Amino acid sequence: MKDVPSWLKSLRLHKYAALFAQMSYEEMMTLTEHHLESQNVTKGARHKIALSIQKLRERQSVLRALEKVRGALGGTGGHWRGL
């Protein structure tokens, strides 16, 4: 979670870094706009954070699917070199 402050800064939301400081990756990935609202995060910031987390979830799903395909192809050879 050491990159979270950088991630928040890239969203121009670094003032919320303390909110994430004691949070695990798993907890962060399950955050909802409702939870952020209960932590007094502004509406615009909630939306930006929730959208960014959703993109991370989607990326995680794609990477898992690629790993399955890669495994089915027999490891690191062929077209998957460099992944």
N, CA, C and O atoms as a printed pandas DataFrame, in Angstrom:
     atom_number atom_name residue_name chain_id  residue_number  x_coord  y_coord  z_coord
0              1         N          MET        A               1    0.821   -1.204    0.000
1              2        CA          MET        A               1    0.000    0.000    0.000
2              3         C          MET        A               1    0.862    1.265    0.000
3              4         O          MET        A               1    0.349    2.366    0.195
4              5         N          LYS        A               2    2.154    1.109   -0.216
5              6        CA          LYS        A               2    3.031    2.269   -0.192
6              7         C          LYS        A               2    2.806    3.200   -1.369
7              8         O          LYS        A               2    3.200    4.364   -1.303
8              9         N          ASP        A               3    2.182    2.726   -2.453
9             10        CA          ASP        A               3    1.939    3.568   -3.615
10            11         C          ASP        A               3    0.614    4.314   -3.554
11            12         O          ASP        A               3    0.308    5.104   -4.447
12            13         N          VAL        A               4   -0.167    4.074   -2.522
13            14        CA          VAL        A               4   -1.477    4.723   -2.414
14            15         C          VAL        A               4   -1.348    6.246   -2.361
15            16         O          VAL        A               4   -2.108    6.931   -3.046
16            17         N          PRO        A               5   -0.422    6.807   -1.579
17            18        CA          PRO        A               5   -0.307    8.271   -1.603
18            19         C          PRO        A               5   -0.014    8.820   -3.004
19            20         O          PRO        A               5   -0.537    9.868   -3.380
20            21         N          SER        A               6    0.813    8.122   -3.769
21            22        CA          SER        A               6    1.105    8.555   -5.145
22            23         C          SER        A               6   -0.137    8.453   -6.016
23            24         O          SER        A               6   -0.417    9.334   -6.829
24            25         N          TRP        A               7   -0.883    7.358   -5.836
25            26        CA          TRP        A               7   -2.129    7.165   -6.586
26            27         C          TRP        A               7   -3.103    8.301   -6.279
27            28         O          TRP        A               7   -3.695    8.884   -7.188
28            29         N          LEU        A               8   -3.264    8.612   -4.983
29            30        CA          LEU        A               8   -4.172    9.688   -4.612
30            31         C          LEU        A               8   -3.689   11.039   -5.140
31            32         O          LEU        A               8   -4.491   11.872   -5.564
32            33         N          LYS        A               9   -2.383   11.244   -5.110
33            34        CA          LYS        A               9   -1.838   12.500   -5.633
34            35         C          LYS        A               9   -2.112   12.617   -7.123
35            36         O          LYS        A               9   -2.408   13.706   -7.615
36            37         N          SER        A              10   -2.016   11.490   -7.858
37            38        CA          SER        A              10   -2.295   11.524   -9.298
38            39         C          SER        A              10   -3.752   11.889   -9.575
39            40         O          SER        A              10   -4.080   12.423  -10.634
40            41         N          LEU        A              11   -4.622   11.591   -8.603
41            42        CA          LEU        A              11   -6.041   11.955   -8.727
42            43         C          LEU        A              11   -6.318   13.341   -8.145
43            44         O          LEU        A              11   -7.450   13.824   -8.166
44            45         N          ARG        A              12   -5.256   13.972   -7.622
45            46        CA          ARG        A              12   -5.362   15.266   -6.932
46            47         C          ARG        A              12   -6.228   15.151   -5.681
47            48         O          ARG        A              12   -6.977   16.063   -5.329
48            49         N          LEU        A              13   -6.100   14.000   -5.021
49            50        CA          LEU        A              13   -6.879   13.727   -3.805
50            51         C          LEU        A              13   -5.977   13.322   -2.645
51            52         O          LEU        A              13   -6.398   12.582   -1.756
52            53         N          HIS        A              14   -4.741   13.804   -2.653
53            54        CA          HIS        A              14   -3.779   13.401   -1.634
54            55         C          HIS        A              14   -4.194   13.788   -0.224
55            56         O          HIS        A              14   -3.640   13.258    0.739
56            57         N          LYS        A              15   -5.154   14.696   -0.073
57            58        CA          LYS        A              15   -5.601   15.056    1.273
58            59         C          LYS        A              15   -6.328   13.887    1.956
59            60         O          LYS        A              15   -6.545   13.919    3.167
60            61         N          TYR        A              16   -6.701   12.870    1.193
61            62        CA          TYR        A              16   -7.368   11.696    1.758
62            63         C          TYR        A              16   -6.395   10.554    2.071
63            64         O          TYR        A              16   -6.833    9.450    2.395
64            65         N          ALA        A              17   -5.113   10.795    1.983
65            66        CA          ALA        A              17   -4.115    9.750    2.218
66            67         C          ALA        A              17   -4.250    9.138    3.614
67            68         O          ALA        A              17   -4.082    7.929    3.773
68            69         N          ALA        A              18   -4.546    9.941    4.607
69            70        CA          ALA        A              18   -4.682    9.430    5.981
70            71         C          ALA        A              18   -5.813    8.407    6.085
71            72         O          ALA        A              18   -5.725    7.465    6.872
72            73         N          LEU        A              19   -6.862    8.587    5.304
73            74        CA          LEU        A              19   -7.988    7.656    5.302
74            75         C          LEU        A              19   -7.544    6.260    4.875
75            76         O          LEU        A              19   -8.057    5.261    5.380
76            77         N          PHE        A              20   -6.592    6.192    3.949
77            78        CA          PHE        A              20   -6.133    4.916    3.411
78            79         C          PHE        A              20   -4.931    4.344    4.149
79            80         O          PHE        A              20   -4.555    3.195    3.921
80            81         N          ALA        A              21   -4.332    5.126    5.023
81            82        CA          ALA        A              21   -3.073    4.735    5.670
82            83         C          ALA        A              21   -3.169    3.430    6.454
83            84         O          ALA        A              21   -2.221    2.645    6.450
84            85         N          GLN        A              22   -4.270    3.184    7.114
85            86        CA          GLN        A              22   -4.427    1.987    7.942
86            87         C          GLN        A              22   -5.241    0.903    7.248
87            88         O          GLN        A              22   -5.652   -0.070    7.881
88            89         N          MET        A              23   -5.471    1.066    5.971
89            90        CA          MET        A              23   -6.330    0.158    5.231
90            91         C          MET        A              23   -5.498   -0.860    4.458
91            92         O          MET        A              23   -4.457   -0.518    3.897
92            93         N          SER        A              24   -5.955   -2.101    4.430
93            94        CA          SER        A              24   -5.282   -3.120    3.618
94            95         C          SER        A              24   -5.735   -2.963    2.165
95            96         O          SER        A              24   -6.717   -2.280    1.874
96            97         N          TYR        A              25   -5.003   -3.608    1.269
97            98        CA          TYR        A              25   -5.360   -3.587   -0.144
98            99         C          TYR        A              25   -6.758   -4.166   -0.344
99           100         O          TYR        A              25   -7.562   -3.621   -1.101
100          101         N          GLU        A              26   -7.041   -5.270    0.339
101          102        CA          GLU        A              26   -8.343   -5.918    0.219
102          103         C          GLU        A              26   -9.462   -4.988    0.676
103          104         O          GLU        A              26  -10.515   -4.919    0.042
104          105         N          GLU        A              27   -9.234   -4.273    1.777
105          106        CA          GLU        A              27  -10.241   -3.322    2.259
106          107         C          GLU        A              27  -10.447   -2.196    1.242
107          108         O          GLU        A              27  -11.577   -1.793    0.966
108          109         N          MET        A              28   -9.345   -1.700    0.694
109          110        CA          MET        A              28   -9.446   -0.630   -0.279
110          111         C          MET        A              28  -10.239   -1.074   -1.507
111          112         O          MET        A              28  -11.041   -0.313   -2.049
112          113         N          MET        A              29  -10.009   -2.302   -1.935
113          114        CA          MET        A              29  -10.679   -2.788   -3.140
114          115         C          MET        A              29  -12.179   -3.002   -2.943
115          116         O          MET        A              29  -12.910   -3.135   -3.924
116          117         N          THR        A              30  -12.645   -3.036   -1.709
117          118        CA          THR        A              30  -14.076   -3.220   -1.453
118          119         C          THR        A              30  -14.778   -1.915   -1.083
119          120         O          THR        A              30  -15.965   -1.925   -0.755
120          121         N          LEU        A              31  -14.063   -0.797   -1.130
121          122        CA          LEU        A              31  -14.673    0.489   -0.785
122          123         C          LEU        A              31  -15.803    0.831   -1.747
123          124         O          LEU        A              31  -15.749    0.540   -2.942
124          125         N          THR        A              32  -16.812    1.449   -1.188
125          126        CA          THR        A              32  -17.931    1.933   -1.992
126          127         C          THR        A              32  -18.075    3.433   -1.773
127          128         O          THR        A              32  -17.514    3.988   -0.829
128          129         N          GLU        A              33  -18.819    4.072   -2.637
129          130        CA          GLU        A              33  -19.079    5.501   -2.459
130          131         C          GLU        A              33  -19.789    5.748   -1.129
131          132         O          GLU        A              33  -19.562    6.769   -0.480
132          133         N          HIS        A              34  -20.646    4.816   -0.728
133          134        CA          HIS        A              34  -21.352    4.963    0.552
134          135         C          HIS        A              34  -20.356    4.975    1.722
135          136         O          HIS        A              34  -20.458    5.810    2.620
136          137         N          HIS        A              35  -19.400    4.050    1.704
137          138        CA          HIS        A              35  -18.401    4.019    2.771
138          139         C          HIS        A              35  -17.580    5.309    2.771
139          140         O          HIS        A              35  -17.313    5.883    3.827
140          141         N          LEU        A              36  -17.187    5.753    1.590
141          142        CA          LEU        A              36  -16.410    6.997    1.501
142          143         C          LEU        A              36  -17.219    8.188    2.006
143          144         O          LEU        A              36  -16.672    9.087    2.645
144          145         N          GLU        A              37  -18.518    8.193    1.720
145          146        CA          GLU        A              37  -19.383    9.271    2.206
146          147         C          GLU        A              37  -19.410    9.273    3.732
147          148         O          GLU        A              37  -19.395   10.336    4.353
148          149         N          SER        A              38  -19.451    8.085    4.334
149          150        CA          SER        A              38  -19.470    8.003    5.796
150          151         C          SER        A              38  -18.163    8.492    6.410
151          152         O          SER        A              38  -18.105    8.792    7.603
152          153         N          GLN        A              39  -17.104    8.572    5.585
153          154        CA          GLN        A              39  -15.810    9.085    6.039
154          155         C          GLN        A              39  -15.625   10.561    5.663
155          156         O          GLN        A              39  -14.516   11.092    5.719
156          157         N          ASN        A              40  -16.730   11.210    5.280
157          158        CA          ASN        A              40  -16.756   12.636    4.933
158          159         C          ASN        A              40  -15.916   12.988    3.702
159          160         O          ASN        A              40  -15.340   14.073    3.622
160          161         N          VAL        A              41  -15.857   12.071    2.758
161          162        CA          VAL        A              41  -15.193   12.342    1.493
162          163         C          VAL        A              41  -16.214   13.056    0.601
163          164         O          VAL        A              41  -17.366   12.632    0.504
164          165         N          THR        A              42  -15.783   14.136   -0.048
165          166        CA          THR        A              42  -16.712   14.908   -0.876
166          167         C          THR        A              42  -17.237   14.074   -2.047
167          168         O          THR        A              42  -16.631   13.078   -2.441
168          169         N          LYS        A              43  -18.375   14.502   -2.590
169          170        CA          LYS        A              43  -19.032   13.741   -3.655
170          171         C          LYS        A              43  -18.119   13.538   -4.869
171          172         O          LYS        A              43  -18.008   12.421   -5.375
172          173         N          GLY        A              44  -17.474   14.589   -5.333
173          174        CA          GLY        A              44  -16.593   14.471   -6.490
174          175         C          GLY        A              44  -15.417   13.544   -6.222
175          176         O          GLY        A              44  -15.040   12.745   -7.079
176          177         N          ALA        A              45  -14.837   13.655   -5.027
177          178        CA          ALA        A              45  -13.713   12.794   -4.653
178          179         C          ALA        A              45  -14.166   11.344   -4.530
179          180         O          ALA        A              45  -13.454   10.435   -4.955
180          181         N          ARG        A              46  -15.337   11.122   -3.957
181          182        CA          ARG        A              46  -15.878    9.759   -3.841
182          183         C          ARG        A              46  -15.993    9.123   -5.207
183          184         O          ARG        A              46  -15.607    7.971   -5.411
184          185         N          HIS        A              47  -16.529    9.891   -6.141
185          186        CA          HIS        A              47  -16.723    9.361   -7.492
186          187         C          HIS        A              47  -15.378    9.020   -8.135
187          188         O          HIS        A              47  -15.230    7.949   -8.726
188          189         N          LYS        A              48  -14.402    9.914   -8.027
189          190        CA          LYS        A              48  -13.080    9.668   -8.610
190          191         C          LYS        A              48  -12.426    8.426   -8.000
191          192         O          LYS        A              48  -11.863    7.598   -8.716
192          193         N          ILE        A              49  -12.505    8.305   -6.682
193          194        CA          ILE        A              49  -11.889    7.163   -5.999
194          195         C          ILE        A              49  -12.602    5.872   -6.389
195          196         O          ILE        A              49  -11.954    4.879   -6.720
196          197         N          ALA        A              50  -13.926    5.882   -6.352
197          198        CA          ALA        A              50  -14.694    4.677   -6.690
198          199         C          ALA        A              50  -14.439    4.251   -8.135
199          200         O          ALA        A              50  -14.303    3.059   -8.411
200          201         N          LEU        A              51  -14.374    5.194   -9.044
201          202        CA          LEU        A              51  -14.116    4.892  -10.445
202          203         C          LEU        A              51  -12.717    4.298  -10.627
203          204         O          LEU        A              51  -12.531    3.340  -11.377
204          205         N          SER        A              52  -11.755    4.872   -9.940
205          206        CA          SER        A              52  -10.385    4.377  -10.029
206          207         C          SER        A              52  -10.269    2.963   -9.458
207          208         O          SER        A              52   -9.575    2.121  -10.026
208          209         N          ILE        A              53  -10.939    2.702   -8.346
209          210        CA          ILE        A              53  -10.928    1.364   -7.753
210          211         C          ILE        A              53  -11.601    0.366   -8.685
211          212         O          ILE        A              53  -11.142   -0.768   -8.815
212          213         N          GLN        A              54  -12.682    0.780   -9.331
213          214        CA          GLN        A              54  -13.353   -0.101  -10.293
214          215         C          GLN        A              54  -12.413   -0.464  -11.436
215          216         O          GLN        A              54  -12.386   -1.614  -11.875
216          217         N          LYS        A              55  -11.648    0.500  -11.919
217          218        CA          LYS        A              55  -10.680    0.225  -12.984
218          219         C          LYS        A              55   -9.618   -0.758  -12.511
219          220         O          LYS        A              55   -9.191   -1.621  -13.277
220          221         N          LEU        A              56   -9.185   -0.638  -11.250
221          222        CA          LEU        A              56   -8.218   -1.586  -10.693
222          223         C          LEU        A              56   -8.803   -2.992  -10.636
223          224         O          LEU        A              56   -8.120   -3.967  -10.951
224          225         N          ARG        A              57  -10.071   -3.095  -10.234
225          226        CA          ARG        A              57  -10.738   -4.406  -10.192
226          227         C          ARG        A              57  -10.784   -5.026  -11.586
227          228         O          ARG        A              57  -10.498   -6.211  -11.756
228          229         N          GLU        A              58  -11.145   -4.218  -12.577
229          230        CA          GLU        A              58  -11.220   -4.713  -13.958
230          231         C          GLU        A              58   -9.841   -5.159  -14.437
231          232         O          GLU        A              58   -9.711   -6.204  -15.075
232          233         N          ARG        A              59   -8.830   -4.382  -14.136
233          234        CA          ARG        A              59   -7.465   -4.737  -14.533
234          235         C          ARG        A              59   -7.047   -6.048  -13.880
235          236         O          ARG        A              59   -6.424   -6.898  -14.516
236          237         N          GLN        A              60   -7.392   -6.202  -12.619
237          238        CA          GLN        A              60   -7.077   -7.427  -11.886
238          239         C          GLN        A              60   -7.742   -8.634  -12.549
239          240         O          GLN        A              60   -7.125   -9.692  -12.675
240          241         N          SER        A              61   -8.991   -8.479  -12.971
241          242        CA          SER        A              61   -9.713   -9.565  -13.640
242          243         C          SER        A              61   -9.061   -9.926  -14.966
243          244         O          SER        A              61   -8.933  -11.105  -15.296
244          245         N          VAL        A              62   -8.650   -8.921  -15.726
245          246        CA          VAL        A              62   -8.001   -9.164  -17.018
246          247         C          VAL        A              62   -6.672   -9.893  -16.798
247          248         O          VAL        A              62   -6.361  -10.844  -17.516
248          249         N          LEU        A              63   -5.902   -9.460  -15.825
249          250        CA          LEU        A              63   -4.618  -10.106  -15.557
250          251         C          LEU        A              63   -4.801  -11.565  -15.136
251          252         O          LEU        A              63   -4.027  -12.430  -15.543
252          253         N          ARG        A              64   -5.813  -11.835  -14.329
253          254        CA          ARG        A              64   -6.092  -13.223  -13.939
254          255         C          ARG        A              64   -6.451  -14.068  -15.155
255          256         O          ARG        A              64   -5.988  -15.201  -15.289
256          257         N          ALA        A              65   -7.275  -13.518  -16.040
257          258        CA          ALA        A              65   -7.664  -14.249  -17.244
258          259         C          ALA        A              65   -6.449  -14.523  -18.125
259          260         O          ALA        A              65   -6.322  -15.612  -18.683
260          261         N          LEU        A              66   -5.564  -13.551  -18.252
261          262        CA          LEU        A              66   -4.355  -13.745  -19.051
262          263         C          LEU        A              66   -3.456  -14.815  -18.439
263          264         O          LEU        A              66   -2.843  -15.602  -19.159
264          265         N          GLU        A              67   -3.381  -14.841  -17.130
265          266        CA          GLU        A              67   -2.581  -15.872  -16.461
266          267         C          GLU        A              67   -3.142  -17.265  -16.744
267          268         O          GLU        A              67   -2.378  -18.210  -16.939
268          269         N          LYS        A              68   -4.468  -17.399  -16.768
269          270        CA          LYS        A              68   -5.085  -18.688  -17.080
270          271         C          LYS        A              68   -4.744  -19.113  -18.506
271          272         O          LYS        A              68   -4.402  -20.269  -18.755
272          273         N          VAL        A              69   -4.842  -18.172  -19.433
273          274        CA          VAL        A              69   -4.514  -18.470  -20.833
274          275         C          VAL        A              69   -3.046  -18.835  -20.944
275          276         O          VAL        A              69   -2.683  -19.793  -21.626
276          277         N          ARG        A              70   -2.218  -18.076  -20.279
277          278        CA          ARG        A              70   -0.779  -18.324  -20.307
278          279         C          ARG        A              70   -0.469  -19.721  -19.768
279          280         O          ARG        A              70    0.348  -20.443  -20.339
280          281         N          GLY        A              71   -1.115  -20.093  -18.685
281          282        CA          GLY        A              71   -0.929  -21.428  -18.121
282          283         C          GLY        A              71   -1.396  -22.512  -19.068
283          284         O          GLY        A              71   -0.765  -23.563  -19.177
284          285         N          ALA        A              72   -2.505  -22.261  -19.756
285          286        CA          ALA        A              72   -3.034  -23.240  -20.705
286          287         C          ALA        A              72   -2.111  -23.411  -21.911
287          288         O          ALA        A              72   -2.103  -24.461  -22.552
288          289         N          LEU        A              73   -1.342  -22.381  -22.210
289          290        CA          LEU        A              73   -0.414  -22.451  -23.342
290          291         C          LEU        A              73    0.935  -23.045  -22.936
291          292         O          LEU        A              73    1.837  -23.172  -23.765
292          293         N          GLY        A              74    1.067  -23.401  -21.677
293          294        CA          GLY        A              74    2.295  -24.059  -21.253
294          295         C          GLY        A              74    3.368  -23.139  -20.715
295          296         O          GLY        A              74    4.555  -23.401  -20.912
296          297         N          GLY        A              75    2.991  -22.091  -20.055
297          298        CA          GLY        A              75    4.006  -21.271  -19.395
298          299         C          GLY        A              75    4.320  -19.986  -20.111
299          300         O          GLY        A              75    3.423  -19.277  -20.567
300          301         N          THR        A              76    5.616  -19.684  -20.208
301          302        CA          THR        A              76    6.041  -18.364  -20.664
302          303         C          THR        A              76    6.437  -18.308  -22.125
303          304         O          THR        A              76    6.819  -17.239  -22.600
304          305         N          GLY        A              77    6.365  -19.384  -22.848
305          306        CA          GLY        A              77    6.832  -19.390  -24.242
306          307         C          GLY        A              77    5.848  -18.752  -25.193
307          308         O          GLY        A              77    4.768  -18.308  -24.804
308          309         N          GLY        A              78    6.242  -18.720  -26.424
309          310        CA          GLY        A              78    5.362  -18.274  -27.499
310          311         C          GLY        A              78    4.995  -16.807  -27.440
311          312         O          GLY        A              78    5.837  -15.959  -27.147
312          313         N          HIS        A              79    3.734  -16.510  -27.717
313          314        CA          HIS        A              79    3.230  -15.156  -27.816
314          315         C          HIS        A              79    3.170  -14.431  -26.482
315          316         O          HIS        A              79    3.019  -13.209  -26.469
316          317         N          TRP        A              80    3.281  -15.116  -25.383
317          318        CA          TRP        A              80    3.114  -14.501  -24.070
318          319         C          TRP        A              80    4.429  -14.077  -23.445
319          320         O          TRP        A              80    4.452  -13.629  -22.299
320          321         N          ARG        A              81    5.506  -14.209  -24.168
321          322        CA          ARG        A              81    6.819  -13.802  -23.646
322          323         C          ARG        A              81    6.774  -12.323  -23.293
323          324         O          ARG        A              81    6.284  -11.499  -24.065
324          325         N          GLY        A              82    7.288  -12.007  -22.129
325          326        CA          GLY        A              82    7.355  -10.627  -21.710
326          327         C          GLY        A              82    6.188  -10.176  -20.849
327          328         O          GLY        A              82    6.169   -9.030  -20.400
328          329         N          LEU        A              83    5.225  -11.034  -20.610
329          330        CA          LEU        A              83    4.105  -10.670  -19.728
330          331         C          LEU        A              83    4.512  -10.767  -18.298
331          332         O          LEU        A              83    3.705  -10.499  -17.408
